[in-house]
Every structure is written in C-alpha cells, then in structure tokens.
Amino acid sequence: MKMNHKHKTYMPTKEEAEKKLTWLLFDATDKTLGRFASEVAKILRGKHKVDFTPHVDTGDGVIIINAEKIKVTGEKEARKTYRYYTGHIGGLREVDYRTMKQKNPTYILEHAIKKMMPRTKLGRKQLKKLRIFVGNEHKMEAQNPIVVNI
C-alpha cells in the first residue's frame, strides 16, 4: 500500500537555526543542582523548541547568575566530590563539594550541565553558549536576555 505524503517534516538548516538564537537568563538561587542543570541542558540542545533537530544546533544561549547559591539535597554537600587528574603519577586529586563551592562555584554548575550534554562535536559547540556568573551581575546586556523562572 503506497501512501501519499503531501507534507514533509520541516528540518531547520544551520543558517536558519543561527538566526533564531535567543539568550535566556536564569537565576540559580535556591535551585536544586541536578534538576536545574537538566533544564539548562535541554535549552542548550534546543529540545524545548518545536523545530528541534538532533543534528543541527537549534538551542538557545543560557546566562546563569548567582551560581554560588545553588543547592544540593540530602548528604551530597558532605559526600559529593569532584575528581581530576593532573597528568603526573599519582596525580588524582579529589575536591569535596564545600571546598569547590568556596573556590570555584561556577564549576559545579558547569560540570553538571556538561555531563548532561552529548559528548560530540555538536554538544561541545552547544556548550559554548553557556555563561555562568557569580553574583547578580552579568556582562551580557547586549544580548537582551529574556528572564526565565523555573
């Protein structure tokens, strides 16, 4: 049985997707880390749009303020650790959540969002549209960000 298709599925091209880029402003104050990061990752990928295409960057830019005010639930504040390798023998370092929050609070959000993005060229490109700031001020006024509440 042959079917007659009158309408084709619309798929945006790279050029069309780049023209539609909008910047959204999020406030991380008292937000739960994982839930907040998954929402941001969804927006960076473009899954919140009707014209989402897996192989084209249809996502929007995200600006996050008050990164130091993010919350974690349960005993994560005491138990959560971040690991990195220096490149030297025996150079595995562990930094606990509380220390990381004091030294580099933007890393906590950046790390969580990065791990939720696809590990591909496109995922890395989409991650470049993420800006995280400590405090209420951001330097992105020229992008006319839309304030969003989650």
C-alpha positions as MATLAB code, in Angstrom:
seq = 'MKMNHKHKTYMPTKEEAEKKLTWLLFDATDKTLGRFASEVAKILRGKHKVDFTPHVDTGDGVIIINAEKIKVTGEKEARKTYRYYTGHIGGLREVDYRTMKQKNPTYILEHAIKKMMPRTKLGRKQLKKLRIFVGNEHKMEAQNPIVVNI';
ca = [
       0.000    0.000    0.000;
       1.519    3.286   -1.137;
       0.884    6.395    0.942;
       0.674    9.889   -0.473;
       2.637   12.345    1.652;
       1.672   15.943    0.974;
       3.648   17.480    3.834;
       7.282   16.860    4.579;
       8.713   17.196    8.056;
      10.349   20.582    8.440;
      14.016   20.440    9.409;
      15.862   23.704   10.003;
      19.259   24.202    8.383;
      22.353   25.516   10.198;
      21.812   29.020    8.818;
      18.147   29.161    9.871;
      18.970   27.917   13.377;
      21.716   30.529   13.896;
      19.328   33.351   13.005;
      16.857   32.288   15.715;
      19.361   32.369   18.612;
      17.902   33.987   21.735;
      19.525   34.317   25.149;
      17.720   33.283   28.322;
      18.640   34.467   31.818;
      18.296   32.078   34.764;
      18.761   32.737   38.463;
      20.259   29.730   40.280;
      19.264   30.967   43.745;
      17.934   28.050   45.877;
      17.573   25.760   42.841;
      18.377   22.042   43.115;
      21.571   21.314   41.163;
      20.513   18.306   39.057;
      17.002   19.491   38.224;
      18.263   22.937   37.276;
      21.153   21.539   35.193;
      18.859   19.224   33.228;
      16.563   22.137   32.304;
      19.542   24.213   31.149;
      20.957   21.288   29.131;
      17.563   20.866   27.444;
      17.534   24.536   26.415;
      21.157   24.475   25.179;
      20.293   21.479   22.977;
      17.073   23.083   21.694;
      14.702   20.362   22.885;
      12.263   22.970   24.182;
      11.551   24.136   20.614;
       9.111   22.601   18.163;
      11.715   22.603   15.383;
      14.267   20.556   17.389;
      16.604   18.674   15.080;
      19.165   16.279   16.591;
      21.955   17.074   14.126;
      21.502   20.880   13.986;
      22.235   23.384   16.763;
      18.723   24.770   17.365;
      19.427   25.583   21.026;
      19.398   28.959   22.740;
      22.071   30.723   24.758;
      21.855   30.497   28.548;
      23.108   33.011   31.118;
      23.123   31.869   34.748;
      23.533   34.306   37.648;
      24.002   33.606   41.377;
      25.835   30.323   40.700;
      27.139   30.265   44.277;
      23.559   29.946   45.642;
      22.790   26.550   44.045;
      21.596   23.860   46.473;
      22.055   20.087   46.718;
      19.786   17.719   48.623;
      20.451   15.084   51.262;
      24.026   14.411   52.319;
      25.537   15.444   48.983;
      27.015   18.595   50.486;
      29.161   16.429   52.771;
      29.801   13.472   50.454;
      29.949   14.794   46.869;
      33.462   15.006   45.396;
      34.951   16.251   42.147;
      37.914   14.340   40.704;
      40.540   15.429   38.225;
      43.876   14.107   37.083;
      46.950   16.364   36.983;
      48.802   14.243   34.431;
      51.536   13.236   36.860;
      51.996    9.852   38.506;
      49.679    9.593   41.495;
      48.141   12.886   40.429;
      44.479   12.043   41.025;
      43.024   14.909   43.028;
      39.706   14.991   44.853;
      37.963   18.206   45.853;
      34.868   17.988   48.036;
      31.683   19.926   47.260;
      32.053   22.509   50.043;
      35.614   23.423   49.029;
      34.634   23.657   45.358;
      31.682   25.890   46.245;
      34.033   28.306   48.019;
      36.872   28.255   45.467;
      35.065   27.919   42.130;
      31.245   27.888   42.394;
      30.750   28.198   38.623;
      32.485   24.828   38.100;
      29.739   22.974   39.994;
      27.022   24.082   37.575;
      29.257   23.896   34.513;
      30.306   20.328   35.351;
      26.717   19.155   35.968;
      25.425   20.673   32.710;
      28.408   19.456   30.668;
      27.851   15.854   31.795;
      24.211   16.069   30.621;
      25.151   17.220   27.120;
      26.042   14.816   24.308;
      29.781   14.108   24.067;
      30.020   15.074   20.382;
      31.249   17.989   18.276;
      27.733   19.402   18.296;
      27.460   19.030   22.075;
      30.720   20.940   22.572;
      29.523   23.665   20.208;
      26.230   23.985   22.091;
      28.068   24.189   25.421;
      29.846   27.352   24.224;
      26.503   29.175   24.520;
      26.538   28.752   28.301;
      27.642   31.657   30.510;
      27.783   31.309   34.289;
      28.305   34.219   36.689;
      28.783   34.516   40.449;
      26.551   37.179   41.945;
      23.708   39.201   40.460;
      25.709   40.995   37.755;
      26.373   39.699   34.251;
      28.127   41.243   31.251;
      25.597   40.106   28.661;
      23.206   43.076   28.446;
      23.921   43.479   24.721;
      22.292   40.078   24.042;
      18.967   41.303   25.521;
      18.425   38.158   27.616;
      14.888   37.075   28.457;
      14.447   36.455   32.201;
      13.101   32.945   32.816;
      11.797   31.408   36.040;
      11.910   27.639   36.541;
];
